[in-house]
Amino acid sequence: MNKKYSKWSALLVVICTLTLIVTYAIAPDQPKGVMVILLKGLFFTSILSGILSLILSYLSYKNKEGGFLKKVAPIIILCILLLFTLSVIGIIVSIGDLF
């Protein structure tokens, strides 16, 4: 099998990252109307493309594809999760300073 799952995996993780960044970049403090639908669409597109990217990365490992592209998706997804974790920890610490 000469399928290139790793290329699609890398492309989907880039889409995941870009849509996540755009979601937070354009989000106003109080979204209303169409903006809510747009933000939900971008956010869920990001989640879906991240999951598909990890699945395709798994398939590329399973098919023993060569190259480094199969390693890109898990690394970037882990970096995104690390940033979210650090953000949540920062929020918890800053709330603790209020008391």
C-alpha positions in Angstrom: 0.0 0.0 0.0 1.4 3.3 -1.1 -1.1 5.6 0.5 0.2 8.9 1.9 -1.7 9.3 5.1 1.1 11.3 6.6 0.7 14.2 4.1 -3.1 14.5 4.8 -2.3 14.2 8.5 0.1 17.1 8.4 -2.3 19.2 6.3 -5.2 18.5 8.7 -3.2 19.5 11.7 -2.3 22.8 10.0 -6.0 23.4 9.4 -6.7 22.5 13.0 -4.2 25.0 14.3 -5.2 27.8 11.9 -8.9 27.4 12.7 -8.3 27.3 16.4 -6.1 30.5 16.2 -8.7 32.2 14.0 -11.5 31.3 16.4 -9.8 33.0 19.3 -8.5 35.9 17.2 -11.9 37.0 15.9 -14.0 36.2 19.0 -15.4 39.4 20.6 -16.1 39.6 24.3 -19.8 39.1 23.9 -20.5 37.3 20.6 -24.1 37.6 19.2 -26.0 36.3 16.2 -24.1 35.1 13.2 -20.8 35.4 15.1 -21.8 32.7 17.5 -22.5 30.3 14.6 -19.2 31.2 12.9 -17.2 30.7 16.1 -18.9 27.3 16.7 -18.2 26.2 13.2 -14.5 27.2 13.4 -14.1 25.6 16.8 -15.7 22.3 15.8 -13.9 22.3 12.5 -10.7 22.6 14.5 -11.6 19.7 16.8 -12.7 17.5 13.9 -9.6 18.1 11.8 -7.4 17.4 14.8 -9.1 14.1 15.5 -8.9 13.1 11.8 -5.3 14.1 11.7 -4.5 11.9 14.6 -6.4 9.0 13.0 -4.4 9.5 9.7 -1.2 9.7 11.7 -2.0 6.4 13.3 -2.7 4.9 9.9 0.6 6.1 8.6 2.4 4.4 11.5 0.4 1.3 10.9 1.3 1.2 7.2 5.0 2.0 8.0 5.2 5.1 5.9 8.6 6.8 5.9 9.4 10.4 6.7 8.8 12.8 9.5 5.3 14.0 8.5 3.6 11.2 10.4 5.1 12.6 13.6 4.0 16.2 13.0 0.3 15.8 14.0 0.8 14.2 17.4 3.5 16.8 18.3 1.4 19.8 17.3 -1.7 18.4 19.0 0.3 17.8 22.2 1.6 21.4 22.0 -2.0 22.7 21.7 -3.1 20.7 24.6 -0.1 21.9 26.6 -1.0 25.5 25.9 -4.6 24.9 27.0 -3.5 23.2 30.1 -1.1 26.1 31.0 -3.9 28.5 30.3 -6.3 26.7 32.6 -3.6 26.6 35.3 -3.0 30.3 34.8 -6.7 31.1 35.2 -6.9 29.0 38.4 -3.8 30.7 39.9 -5.2 34.1 39.0 -8.5 33.3 40.6 -6.7 32.1 43.7 -5.0 35.6 44.0 -8.4 37.2 44.3 -9.0 35.5 47.7 
